[in-house]
Amino acid sequence: MPDLLIELFSEEIPARMQTRAGEDLKKRITDGLVEGGLTYASAAALTTPRRLTLAVEGLLAESPTIHEERKGPKVGAPDKAIEGFLRGAGLTRDQLEERDTPKGAVYFATIEKAGRPAAEIIAEVLEATIRNFPWPKSMRWGAGSMRWVRPLHSILCILTDEAGAQVVPLAIEGITSGDTTEGHRFMAPNRFTVTSFEDYAAKLKRAFVVLSPEERAEHIWNDAQNMAFAAGLEVVDDKGLLAEVAGLVEWPVVLMGQIDEEFLELPPEVLQTSMKEHQKFFSVKNPKTGRIERFITVANRETADNGATILAGNQKVLSARLADAKFFWENDLRVAKSDIAQWTRALENVTFHNKLGTQAERIDRIAALARELAPVVGADADQAEKAARLAKADLNSEMVYEFPELQGLMGRYYVDAAGEDAAVAAVAQEHYSPLGPSDDVPTAPLSVTVALADKLDTLTGFWAIDEKPTGSKDPFALRRAALGVIRLIVNNDLRLRLDRFFDSQLVRSERAINEALPEANVRDLLEEIAKHGVFGASFQTVKEKLEGSPATAFLELEKKVPDASDDLLSFFHDRLKVFLRDEGIRHDVIDACIAMEGNDDLNLLVKRARALNAVIATEDGENLVQGFKRANNILSQAEEKDGVEYSYGADVKFAETDSEKALFAALDAAEAKIDPALKAEDFPTAMAAMAELRGPVDAFFEDVQVNTDNDILRRNRLNLLSQIRKVCSSVADLTRIEG
């Protein structure tokens, strides 16, 4: 079986595109080969800045001959129908076979598709792949119409077997396939012939090209660590930068350079970001002080002076970049120390969203919500408001304008420089967290308060203007914000009734309606919501004070806010299912808990779901659910038939069997345990008490006929089933458990 080697050689491919391009080349070629009837043993894609390579082993030499049977018209069908079938099959009438079927005699055709040589199929697949390659961005060059990420120079395509290597003939836009490639652009630019993948990889290595991106990355990292260790320093780990740099060079040469003394006092994050973003340098720190003191750069060639000239040039460029960073840092510090609030005031001229106002208006909403949240989280309300007003001040700093990814982190430095408490300064950095499922969750009360306020304002704001996630589209990262709120609440064991805060923030976000209302009325409404936590009652209290046209705006507000609040809570419940899925908690278990009162308290909801999930994972719990469903089904059918609700309470004096009497006792015992456990929010105890009903319920259904002819016994037993439903339903809505 022959092996296939393909190389598409071009000008430099952007590092960020290389991995995906290798995967796309492998998938498109191998899918096309299989579709053409060519199976293979294995395939591997490799990339360098100037080449996409695919090696396929154990390929069939030709596709197999295929015999396909087609059913045609009935015997005796009109000639036109038969002739059409013959044209489609490529046969003549004498090649048809008549067969008897239950519906009469029918024509059948056997079509033979002869096998094709592998080279012929490969050429077709490769041409289609090149012409339709899914580059994120591509270009046309010269007079041709073909597009590629950068000008394509050559195509290497050979099949190798025991007899040797043969070129797969192919010509695209003046580029003819061959069996040659070239090495490093500067150190070995001449072309050479290859006969197999092993020959290809070995000759490339001799021509100063490391074909494997993993090998290049490993070489870079090992050399960088060794150089840093020799100087008593450490390389700052950055896997993303390592992968990018490995995609910039074909022959990595690692060099370590100095950072001028005048820049060493810059915050380490500034140094690291500036070097990474502009120069693709690795930062090297002193492990004792955490200070960034040197840098690692990776050249693409060896030089006679061992990289001295390259390092000198890099250090010169770096000094110019860091001089800018130092200028920004010193200017920002002067502003922060004199009047940091001027940055916040300047945000009055920065639009957050055309329907939600400026960044300054958003900060006002966040600060107001932070005051409301503070007592619940355990933070000081005045400090929470102050921290919220300073948290985004750095958005107007020169450093964040230059390096947006440093927002928050620079804010911490600047708020600290302004003389604020360390906890207030920490909020500037921590209120953005958590940004993703693996990000750390803040634990300091002030940071938690403002982080919640920030995310809840984002969610309620976009819900107020009906900009919700749809399908896979979530341009404002609202799913991430909701997951962040869930993690902040659960990880910090907070007891928060979200409905109340949804309502107040939705009211603040309704700019168009609020503009039609006297400010005093809006303030009154927010105070009522904060006091009672019930929007409807709060609205009614304030509406009684209204006269004339403002009442119309209030009616619109009354209609819009509860709907948006309910919809947003439903969105949170969906996100909660995603959050708990990694714990192995089933979605139906969460549904059973969501159906209970207080489902806007996410921490309570999670605790209930975890306890229920643990119980139904046991044999007693699983069987009790089935017993409950049986009781509920019998009871529901009887209530529908009789037109009454059996909830008056059963009387043990009508119990006939021991199992019936035992169930009465078990229900009383369970209720005595469940009620205080639920009041104490001790869900494991409540769930365990419910699971203890499994035995008595099973015995009851085994011994007792509920729908007996005796009406008194039947009604009593139906009321007993009602007691089962009541006791179990106090813990969770078991009707929602599947199975």
N, C-alpha and C positions, 0 to 999 in steps of 0.2 A: 504493500500500500504506500503510495507516495505521500510526501509531506509538502505543505504549501507555505511559501514565505512571501509576504507582501510588505513593501515599504513605500510610503507616500512621502516624498522628500520636498520640503518647501522652505520658504523664509520663516523666521521665528514665529512660532505659535504662542500666543499669550499663555502664561503659566496657568491662569485660572481656568482655561479651556481644555488643558491637555488630558486630564483624567477622564472627563466626560467624553472627549473625542475618542480616546482609546476604547472605552466601553461601547460607544456607538459603532465604531469600525468593527469590533468583534461581533456585536449582535447582528448588524446588517449583513455582514459577509456570511457568518455561520447560518443565519436564518435562510439566506438565499441559497446556500449550498444544499441544505436539507430540503428546501422546497424543490430544488432541481434534482433531487434523488441521490445526493452525495452525503453519506454519513461520514463521521470522523470520530477519532478517539479523544482528542483534546484540542483546546485552542487557548492562546494567551496573547494579550495585547500589551505592548510596551511603548513608551513615549519619551521623546527628548524634545528640546525646544524646536528642532528642525525636522523631526520625523515622527510619523505614526507607523508602528510596526505591528504586524499580526503573523503569528506562527501557528499553523494548524497541522497536527500530527494525525497519521493513520487515516488518510482520506481515501475513499474509493477511487479507483482509476477511471471508472466510468459509471454512469447511472445504470441501474438494471432495466431490462426490458419489462414493460408493464402491459398486462392484458386487462382491458377494461370491458365489462359487459354492459350493454345498454338495452333497455326495453323499448321497443318501437310501437307502431300502430298495430291494430288488429289486422289479421289476414282478411283481405277483401275490402280494406279501407280505401278511400279515394286515392287515385294515383298521385295527386298533388301532395297529400299527407305523407305518402311513402317516399316520394322524391325529396321532400324537404328533410325527412329523417336521414336518407342516404347522403345528402349533401353535408349535413352536420356530422355524420359519422365518417365521411370520406370513403364510402364503400359503394359497391355496385349491388344490384338486386340479387345476383346469384350468390353473393356472400352472406345473405341473410339466412337465418335459421328459424324455422317455424316450430313453436312449442305450444302444447296444450296447457291452458290455465283454467281455473274455475270459471272464468268469464269468456272462455273460448280461445281459439288459436290466435297467437300473437307472434309478431316478428321480433327476433332478438339479433343484435349485432355484437360481435366480438372484435374490439378494436385493439390493435397491437401498437404500442408506442415503443419504438426501438430505443435502446440505451444510447447515451451520448458521451463522448470523451469528457473527462474532468476539465481539461483546459478550455473547452468550448463553453461549459457552464460557468467556470470561474471568470472568464473574460466578460460574460454578460452581467454577472452579479457585481463584479468590481466596477464596471463602467456605470451601472445604475447607482451604486453606492457613492462613487465620486461625484456624479452629476447631482445627486439629491442629498448630499451630506448635511446633517442638521446643525451647522455652525450657528452659535448665537448671533454672530456678526460675520459677514463675508464680503469679499471684494471681487471685482472684475479687473483684469489687467490685459494690456495688449489689445489685439483685435478680436479675441475670442469672446464667446458668450458664457463660458463656464465660470462659476464662482467658487472661490476657496478662501479660507481665512486669511491667507497671505499667498503671494504667487507660488504656484506649484511648479517645481523644476523637473522632477523625474519620478517615474514609477518603476519600482523593482517588483517583479512578480515571477517566481520560479516554482516549478514542481520538481521535487527531488525523489528519485527511487534508486534501486540497485544499479540501474544503468547510467545514472548520473543526473545532472540537472538540465531541465529544459525551460526556456522562457515561454510564458503564457502570452501569446501575441495579443496586443491591445494598443489602440491609438485613440487618444482623446485630445482634441484641440491642438494638434501638432506635437503632443507628447507621446512618444512611443515607449512601450514597456521594454525592460531589459533586465540584465542580471548584474548591474553595477550600482554602486552608491559611492558616497564620499565621506571622509572623516571630518575631523574638527575644522571649523572654518579657517582658523589661523595656523594651527599646528600641523595639520595633515589634510590639506584641501584637495589633493588629487583623488580621482576616482579609481575604484578597484572592483574586480569581479568577485562574486561570491557564488558558492555552489550549494549551500545548505544553511539552515539557521545557525548551527554550531560554528560553521566557517564564518558566517556573517558577524555573529557576536564577538568572536575572537579577533577578527580583523578590525572591527570597530574599536575594540579595546586598545589594540596596537596603534590605531589612528586617533587615540585620545578622545574616545567617546564611550561613556558609561551608559549602556542602553537602558538599564533598569532604573526607574525613578526611586524605588525603594533603596537600591544600592547607593545611589547618589546621596539620598537623605541620610542614610546611616553613616556614610563616609564623612559628610559635613558635620554631623552631630558628634561623632567620635573625635574628630580632629579639633573641633571647637572646645569640647570638654577638656581634652588633654592640654590644649594651650592655656585655657583658663586655670586649670588645676596647677600647672607649673608656675603660675604667677600668684597662687594662693587665692584665686577668685572663682566665681561660679557663673555659668551661662544661664541667663533667665530663660526658662522653658517656654517655648512658643511653637506648638506643633503646626499651627496654621502658617506661620512664617517659614518654618522649615520646609513644608511641602511646596510653598511658593518659590523659595529660593532654589530648591532642587529642580524646579521646572524652568529656571532661568539659565542654567549652565549644563553643558555636556561633559565637561571635565572640571569638576569642582576643585578649587585650590583655596584653602581656608587661611585667612590672614587676621591677625589681631592688631588693632590700632589704639592709639591714645586719644582721650578726650581732653581738650584744653582745660587747664585748672580753673579758669574763670567760669566754666559752665558746670562744675561738679556740684555746686550748691543748688542747682535747679531741682525741683521735685523729681524723684526718680521716674514717676509716671510720665512727666513731660519729656524727659530724655528718651525714655523707652519708646514713647509714641512717635516722637519726631524722627528718631532713627529708623523705626520700623516703617512708617508711612512713606517717608521721602527717600530713604537710602536702602531699605530692605536689610538693615544691619541688625544683628543680634546684640542685645544688651548684656554686659558682663558686670556683675555686681560684687562688692565686697561682702562676704557672708557675715562679717562681724558688725557692720554698720548698716547694711542694706543699701548703701550708696552705689549708684551706677558709676563706674570708673573707667571702663574701656568698652570697646565694641568689636564685634566679629563681622567681617565682610567676606564674601565668597567670590573670588575671581573665576573667570571662565578659561584661564590659560596659565601655563607656567611661564615665568620670565627669567631672564639671565640674572636680574638683581633680586630674585626671590620675592618679588612682589613689592619692593620698596617704593617704586614709582607709583604703583597702583594705590598703595596705602597713603602716600603723600597727597595724591589727588583727592582721595576719599576724605582724608582729614581736613583738607582745605574746604571742600564743599560742605562737610558736616559743620565746621566752625561757622560758616555763613548761615546755615540753617539754625544752629543753636543760638547765634547772636540775635536772630529774629525772635526766637522763643524767649530768650532772656529779656529782650525789650518788652515783649507782651507781659511777661511775668512781673516785671518791675512796675510797669504802668498799672497793671491790674491791682497790684498790692497797694499802690498809692491811693487808688480809688476806694478800695475796700476799707482802708484804714481811715480815710477822711469821711466818706459818705456812701456806704454800700447801697443804701436805699435808692440812690440815683439810678442804679441799674434797673431796679424794679419799676421805678417811675417811667423809665424809658420804654418799658414793655407795653405802655399804653398805645404805642405806635406800631406794635407788632401784632398782626392778625393771627389768632389761633385757628379759627374757622369762621367763614363769612356768616354762618348762622349762629355761631356761639360766641362771637365777639373777639376781643383782643386777649393777649396773654395776661395782661393786667386784670381784666375782668375774670378770667379763669382763676387767677391767683386769689382774687377776692372770694370766689365761690369755695375754693379749696380751704382757705383760711376759716371761713364760716363753718364749713363742715368739720374741720379739725377741732374747732371749739366744741361742737356737739359730740364728737367721738371721744374726746379726751377723757371725760369721767368714766366712760365704759371701758376704755383701754387701761386706765390707771395713770394717765398723764395729767400734768397741770394745764388747764385750759388756756391761760395767758401765754405760757411757753409754747404750747402747740400752735396757737395762732401766729406768734412771732416766727417760729421755725418755718411754718407754711409760707409766710410772706418772704422769707429769705431764701427758701430752698431752691428757687429757680432764678435767683439774681444773676448767677454766673452765665446765664444764656446771653447776657449783653457784654460779657467780658471779651477782651481781644483774644485770649488764649482759647476759649471755647469756640469763638468764631473761626479760628484757624484749625482747631482740632475738635470737631463736634463730639467725638467719642469720649472726650474728657469731661463732658458736662456732669455735674454732680460731684465728681472727684475734685475738680478745681473749686467748686462751690464750697466744699468742706474747708479747703485751705483759706479761701477768701473770708468766709464767715468767721473762722477762727481768728484771722488777722484783724477783723473788725472788732474783736474783743468780746465776742459772744461766748456763752457757755459751750463747753465741748459737746454736750448732748445736742444742743441746737445746731452746731456745726456739722455733727455727724448726720443729721437729718438731710442735709443737702445732698450727700452721697447716697444714703441708704433708702431714701423715699422712692427711688426708682425700682428698687428690688421688691420681690423677685421678678427678674425679666424672663426667666424660662424655668422649666421643670427641674433643672439641676442647679439653679442659682440659689445662693444662701438666702434665708428668710430673716429679715431684721427682727430683733428681740427687744431692743430698747423701747420703752413705752412711747417716747416722743416720735421716734422713727416709724414705729408701727402705726401710730395715729395719722401721721402725714402721708405715709405710704397708702393707707386705706383711703384717706380723703382724696388723694390724687387719682387713684384708680377708679373709685366710685364716681368721681366727677366726670372722668372720661366716659364711663359707661352710661351714666344717666344723661349726660349731655348728648351723646350720639343717639340714644334712645329717644330723647325729646324731639330730635329733628328727623327721626325715622331713618337713620343711617346705620342699619344693623348688618351683621355678617350674613352673606347669602352663599350657600354652597361652599366652594373652596375659597371664595373671595372674602377677605377680611382686611381691607386696606388700613384700618385704624388699630389693628392688633387688639380687638375687643375680646377675643377668646383668651388671649394671653393675659389681658388685664383681669378678667373674671377668675382665671386660674390663680393669678397672684393674690386676689382678695381671699379666695378659698384657703390658700396656703398660709396667708397671714393670720386668718382666723383660727384655723385648726392647729397650726404649729405653736401658736401662742395661747391656745386654750381660751379663746375669747368668747364671751356670751353676748352676741349682737343680734338684735332684731332688725334685719336689713330693711324690711318694709318702711319703717319710720324714716330711715336715712335716704332711701330711694325717693320717698315723697318729698322731703325737704329739698333735696338736690334737684329733683325734677322741676319743682316750683322755681328754684333759682335759675335753672337753665332755660325756662320758657320766656326768652327775652321779649318776643313780640307781644305776648299776653301781658307780661309785667309792665311793659311801657304804657299800656292802656289803663293801668291801675295806680291809684295813689300809693306812694311808697309805704305809708303807714299801714295800709291794708295788707300788703305783702308781708311786712314785718310782723303784723298781728297773726297772720296765718302761719308763718314759720314758727312763731312762739307757741301757738296752739299745737302744731304737729310735734314740736319738741317736748311739750308738756304731756300730751295725751298719747302720741304715737298712733293716732287713728285719723286718717285723712278726712273721711266723711264727716265725723263729728267736729273736727277742727274747722272744716269748711263751713259747716252750718253755723257754728258759733260766730265766725267772722262775718258771714253773709248777712246775719241779722243787723249788722251795723251799717250795711251798704244802702245807698240810695242812688237811683238813676242809672246812668250808663255803665259805671264800673261793675254793676251786677252782671252785665252781659259777659264781660271778660272773665269774671269769676265762674260763670256757668261753663264757659269753654275750658277753663282750667280744671274745674271739677270733673268734667267728662274725660279730659285727655290724660291727666296724671294717673288715676287709678289703673287705666288700661295699660299704660306704659309700664307702670310699676309691676303689675301682674306678669306682663310679658317678659320683663327683665328678670324677675324671680324664676320664671320657667327656664330662661336661658342659663341662669346659675345652676339650676338643678341638672340640666344637661351636661354642663361642665363638670359638675360634681361626679356624675357617672364616669366620666373620663378620668377624673382624679383618683377615684376609688378602684377603677378597673385593675390597676397595677397591684392592688392589694388582694385581688381575686374576689372582690365583692361583686356579686351579680347585679345586673341592672334592675331585675325584677325585685330584688331585695331592697334596693334604693327606692324604687317606686312604692313598695309597701310602706316605707318610712315617710316618704314625701307626702303620702295621703293623710298623715297624722297632723294634728294641730301643732302650730309652732314651727312649720317647715321653713320659715325664713331665718331661723336660728341654725346656721349651717353646722356649727360645732355640735349642737344637740342632735342634729340629723345624722351626722357622721357617727357619733357614739351609738345611736340607736341602730344604725345600719350594721356597724361592726358586730354588735352584740347579736342581732338577729342572724347575721350571716354565720356566726360561730355556732348558733343553736341549730339552724336547719342543716348544717353540715354533719350533725350527729344523727344516729338512727332514730332516737326518740323524737328529735325535732322534725325530721323528714316525715315520719309516720304521723306525728301530731298534725302537721299541715294537711295531710290527706284526710285525717279524721275530721279536722275542722271543715274542710271543703265538703265532705260528705254531710256533716251536720248542717252546714249553711245551705247546701242544695236542697235537702229535704225540707228545711224550714222555709226557704224562699218559695218553693213550689206550693207548700201548704198555705202560706200566707196569700199567695196569688189566687189559689183556688177558693179559699175561705173568705177572702176580702178583709182579713183582720191582721193585726200585727201581734204576734205572740211575744209579749214582753212584760206580762203581768207578774212573772215570778212563779216558779214551780214549787210544789209543796211535797216535801219528803214523805208525808203520810200516805200519798198515793203510790209510792214506789213499791213494786211487787218483788223484784229480784234483788239479790245481794249486789250484783254489779250496778244496778240502778241506784241503790242506796250508797254504794261506794263512790259513784260519780258525784252525787250531791255533796258528800263529805269532801271529796277532792277539789271540787269547784270552790267551796267555802274556804278551804285551806289555801288554794292558789290565790284567791282574791285577797285574802288576809296578808299574803306575802307581796303580791304584785302592786297593790295600791300604795303602800308606803315606799316601796322601791321606786315606783314611777315618780312619786313626789320628791324623792331624794335624787332623782335622775340616775338611779343605779340600774342601768339597763341590763347588765349581765345577770343580776339577781332576778329581775322581773322576767327575763327570757327563760332563765333556768326553771323558775316556778311554773311558767307556762308549759315548758317541755315535760314537766312531771305529770301533766294531765294525759300524756300519751297512753299509759297503761289503762287507767279507768275509762277513757273514751273508747279504746279498742274493745275492752271487755263489754262495755255497754252495747256497742253495735253488734257484737257477736251473740249476746244473749237476748236482746230486747227488740221487739218489733214496734217501731214508733207509730206507724199508721194502723193501729189496731182498731177493731170494730167497736170497742168501748170508747165512747166519745170523751168521757172524763179522763181516762188514762191517756188517750191520744193528745188531748189538749195539754195535759200536765207534762207529757214527754216532749211536746213541741216547745213548751216554755222552758224545759230543761235544755233543749238544743239552743234556745235563745240565750240561755245563761252561758253556754259554751262560747257562742259567738261574741257575747258581750265581754267576757273575760279575756279571750284571745285578742279581740279587736282593740282592747285598751292598750295593748303592747304594740301592735302593728296591723296594717290591713292585709291579712293573709290571703285575701281573695286575689291579690295581685301577684302572688308567688306562682310561677309557672310549674307545670308538671303535675 
